């Protein structure tokens, strides 16, 4: 183990490998949750009759939220 290393690695993994594994797992969780949030938002926008792309474009153009 390198001097100054703060993480305790499991047997068979170096601290860099353990850190990389932890980052990969946390990244997968964040990407998955982002996908779920996006899908729920699209369903809500579809139920209200306003297209999500149109709402975003209007929001960018006029600086206000488009009301459905």
Buried (B, 14 or more C-beta within 10 A) or exposed (E): EEEEEEEEBEEEEEBEEBBEEEEEEEEEEEEEEEEEEEEEEEEEBEEEEBEBEEBEEBEEEEEEEBEE
